[in-house]
Amino acid sequence: MINLKINTDLQNDFEENGFIIIKNFLDLNYLNKFINKFEPLFRGDFETGVEPDEWNWKFGRDPNNVTRQICNAWKSDNLIKSIVCHKVIGESCSKLMNWKGAKLIQDNVLWKPPGGKTLGYHQDAAYDDWIIPQTMMTCWISLDDTSREKGTLEYVKGSHKWGLNPPKGQFHSPDNYKNELNKFAKQNNKKLEISYVEVPAGGASFHHGFTWHGSGINITNENRRAIVAHCIPHDSVFHPTNSGGTGNIYRKYKKHDSNELDESYFPLIWKEIK
Ligand SMILES: O=C(O)CCC(=O)C(=O)O
């Protein structure tokens, strides 16, 4: 289904920029199988009978010109699970981050329709102060050809070296999606060099949890759809008390007497064999 070997060039690119872009990642025979999942999922047709953890857009209920997002669709759909829990993602994230294994902390199914609005610039790891260590590594897989005009994902080069800031501002559909980024850059005297993920359908990118990223309006007449796997080190645990970012949603999976991130909710997707 997916294939990647992290070689020294990719490792060096990642260390320098905080992301890598891969033109061919998903076997194209699977493309339509994944695309065909989008409508049923956003209609609330869940194969496993389990609702995803977050579901911000529904047919007939919400405006058409926003970016539609489901979080943890893997719980609702077995094909989505087969990709976001794929060992190649776990191994690639681990190799890039020097981890010995990876768990899935969350997935996203993202659908930016024609005219679909922005997603504000942010750092993924800023949302997970409720786990130790507070880090993340993301694999973003595009199901459509992407371009700047389509409101593709964009990254600030080298921003993974700028430390982590608490999440601020609007995530969904801000008028100025670079507002928080510009404020941060001004206050900290940072120069912004932006890279756009322009890949054919089936392409992907991987980014560090500290890398600033966001996306603009889709001004084309075509859809821009992506499946995203957010990973953490395999031996991460719940922070005993913090509940910032998405903690208000995900701390409910904490056991009463333990800080363990239970595999039923945070699946192990790859671990180094000694
Ligand atoms: O696809 C997008 O526009 C944003 C995706 C994103 O924020 C992420 O993958 O972390």
The ligand as an SDF file (V2000), in Angstrom:
LIG
                    3D

 10  9  0  0  0  0  0  0  0  0999 V2000
   -3.8120   19.7040    5.1780 O   0  0  0  0  0  0  0  0  0  0  0  0
   -3.7760   20.7610    5.7980 C   0  0  0  0  0  0  0  0  0  0  0  0
   -4.1740   21.8010    5.3010 O   0  0  0  0  0  0  0  0  0  0  0  0
   -3.2200   20.8590    7.1950 C   0  0  0  0  0  0  0  0  0  0  0  0
   -2.7500   19.5800    7.7400 C   0  0  0  0  0  0  0  0  0  0  0  0
   -2.1290   19.6770    9.0840 C   0  0  0  0  0  0  0  0  0  0  0  0
   -2.2290   20.6500    9.7850 O   0  0  0  0  0  0  0  0  0  0  0  0
   -1.3230   18.5450    9.5460 C   0  0  0  0  0  0  0  0  0  0  0  0
   -1.2540   17.5350    8.8200 O   0  0  0  0  0  0  0  0  0  0  0  0
   -0.7590   18.6090   10.6460 O   0  0  0  0  0  0  0  0  0  0  0  0
  1  2  2  0
  2  3  1  0
  2  4  1  0
  4  5  1  0
  5  6  1  0
  6  7  2  0
  6  8  1  0
  8  9  2  0
  8 10  1  0
M  END
$$$$
